Amino acid sequence: MELNYSARLKLLHGICLAETHADGAKPSTDLADYAPIDAAYYLASYITFNAISSAGRQPKDELTTDFDMLSVYQAYGLLTFAFLTTPLAEEKIKPDYQAAQITIAKTLFSGIPDEQMIEIVNSGLNKVKLISDADVEHWSEFRENLDKLTISFVVAGTDDESPHSKEEVLPLFGQLLSQLCEAFEAA
């Protein structure tokens, strides 16, 4: 059975959700229970969490020692969301980037006071705009690499004939996040 892109997102959402249930609860196996945009919110946060972990970053410590780095994670999550949802345009599904900012921030930074959350969201959005609008070669290359990696992750997680598994692709997000962190640490 050939899956369209939105079905792939929903399937991958269900797979990743099932893997992260520590309490043994089983999420629904009915793809109709998942919406493509909700899947993209979840997957963008899932990828970002894994990238942070793979990169050896410590957001809890950075909350007090390097607060601006949290907005880099927010930007990374939002960029990942954008690349996850871009192919949905072919299916006439339009993401709500305003809602995505809030959903991703609340997922990544639950427990942070609203004032700090607003600061992270605003600063993250500014970083996304900088990265998206820049014509500089390293930003173009970064966007291209994140786009390719995001789509590779979706394919690896939903296609039995993929040359790679999602477990093989996932650590590469940490490498890209490290590049992004270094770029903003140097700025």
C-alpha positions in Angstrom: 0.0 0.0 0.0 1.4 3.4 -1.1 1.0 6.0 1.6 0.6 9.7 0.8 2.8 12.1 2.8 0.1 13.0 5.4 -0.4 9.3 6.1 3.3 8.8 6.5 3.4 11.6 9.1 0.5 10.1 11.0 2.0 6.7 10.9 5.4 7.9 12.1 3.6 9.9 14.9 2.0 6.7 16.1 5.2 4.7 15.9 7.2 7.4 17.9 4.4 7.8 20.4 4.3 4.1 21.0 8.1 4.0 21.6 8.0 6.8 24.1 5.2 5.5 26.3 7.1 4.6 29.5 3.9 3.7 31.3 3.1 0.8 29.0 0.0 2.5 27.6 -0.7 1.7 24.0 -1.6 4.7 21.8 -4.2 4.2 19.1 -3.2 2.2 16.0 -5.9 3.8 13.9 -4.3 6.5 11.7 -7.7 8.3 11.6 -7.1 9.2 15.2 -4.1 11.4 14.2 -4.2 14.7 12.3 -1.2 15.4 10.0 -0.5 18.8 11.7 -0.7 17.3 15.2 1.7 14.7 14.0 4.0 17.4 12.7 3.9 19.2 16.1 4.7 16.0 17.9 7.5 14.9 15.5 9.1 18.3 15.5 9.3 18.2 19.3 10.4 14.5 19.2 13.2 15.3 16.7 14.3 18.4 18.7 14.3 16.5 22.0 16.4 13.8 20.4 18.7 16.3 18.8 19.3 18.1 22.1 20.1 14.7 23.8 22.3 13.5 20.9 24.2 16.8 20.9 24.9 16.4 24.6 23.1 19.7 25.4 21.7 20.5 28.9 18.7 22.8 28.6 18.0 22.6 32.3 21.4 24.1 33.0 21.2 26.6 30.1 18.1 28.0 31.6 20.4 29.8 34.1 23.7 29.8 32.3 22.9 30.4 28.6 19.2 31.3 28.4 19.4 32.4 24.7 20.4 28.8 23.8 16.8 27.8 24.5 15.6 30.0 21.7 18.0 28.2 19.4 16.2 24.9 20.3 12.9 26.6 19.7 14.1 27.8 16.3 15.4 24.3 15.5 12.0 22.8 16.4 10.1 25.4 14.3 12.4 24.9 11.3 11.9 21.1 11.7 8.1 21.7 11.8 8.3 23.8 8.7 10.2 21.1 6.8 7.9 18.4 8.1 4.8 20.3 6.8 6.1 21.8 3.5 5.1 18.6 1.5 1.6 18.8 3.0 0.9 21.7 0.6 0.5 19.2 -2.2 -2.4 17.7 -0.2 -3.9 21.2 0.4 -3.1 21.0 4.1 -1.9 24.3 5.5 0.0 24.5 8.8 -0.6 27.2 11.4 2.9 28.4 12.2 1.6 30.7 15.0 0.1 27.7 16.8 3.2 25.7 16.1 5.4 28.2 17.9 3.4 27.9 21.0 2.8 24.1 20.8 6.5 23.4 20.3 7.6 25.8 23.0 5.2 24.3 25.5 6.3 20.8 24.7 10.1 21.6 24.8 10.0 23.9 27.8 7.1 22.7 30.0 7.3 24.2 33.5 9.0 27.4 32.4 7.1 30.6 33.5 5.1 32.3 30.8 7.3 35.4 30.7 10.4 33.3 29.9 8.3 31.2 27.4 7.3 34.3 25.5 10.9 35.5 25.4 12.0 32.1 24.0 9.2 32.0 21.4 10.0 35.6 20.2 13.7 35.1 20.1 13.3 31.7 18.4 11.1 33.2 15.8 13.7 36.0 15.1 16.3 33.3 14.7 14.0 31.4 12.2 13.5 34.6 10.2 17.3 35.2 10.2 18.0 31.6 9.0 15.1 31.6 6.5 15.9 35.0 4.9 19.7 34.7 4.8 21.3 34.2 1.5 24.6 33.3 3.1 25.9 30.0 1.9 26.2 28.3 5.3 22.5 29.1 6.1 21.4 27.9 2.7 23.3 24.7 3.3 22.0 24.3 6.8 18.3 24.7 5.6 18.9 22.3 2.8 20.5 19.7 5.1 17.8 20.0 7.7 15.1 19.7 5.0 16.7 16.5 3.5 17.3 15.0 6.9 13.7 15.6 8.0 12.3 14.0 4.9 14.8 11.1 5.2 13.5 10.6 8.8 9.9 10.4 7.6 10.8 7.9 4.9 13.1 5.9 7.1 10.4 5.6 9.7 7.6 4.6 7.4 9.1 2.7 4.5 10.3 -0.8 5.0 12.5 -0.5 1.9 14.3 2.5 3.1 18.1 2.0 3.2 18.3 3.4 6.7 16.2 3.1 9.8 14.9 6.1 11.7 17.3 5.1 14.6 20.2 5.6 12.2 18.9 8.9 10.9 17.9 10.4 14.3 21.4 11.1 15.7 22.2 13.2 12.6 19.7 15.8 13.9 22.1 16.3 16.9 24.9 17.1 14.5 22.8 19.8 12.8 21.7 21.2 16.1 25.3 21.4 17.2 26.1 23.4 14.1 23.2 25.7 14.8 24.2 26.2 18.5 27.8 26.9 17.4 26.6 29.5 14.9 24.7 31.4 17.6 27.3 30.9 20.2 29.8 32.6 17.9 27.4 35.5 17.0 
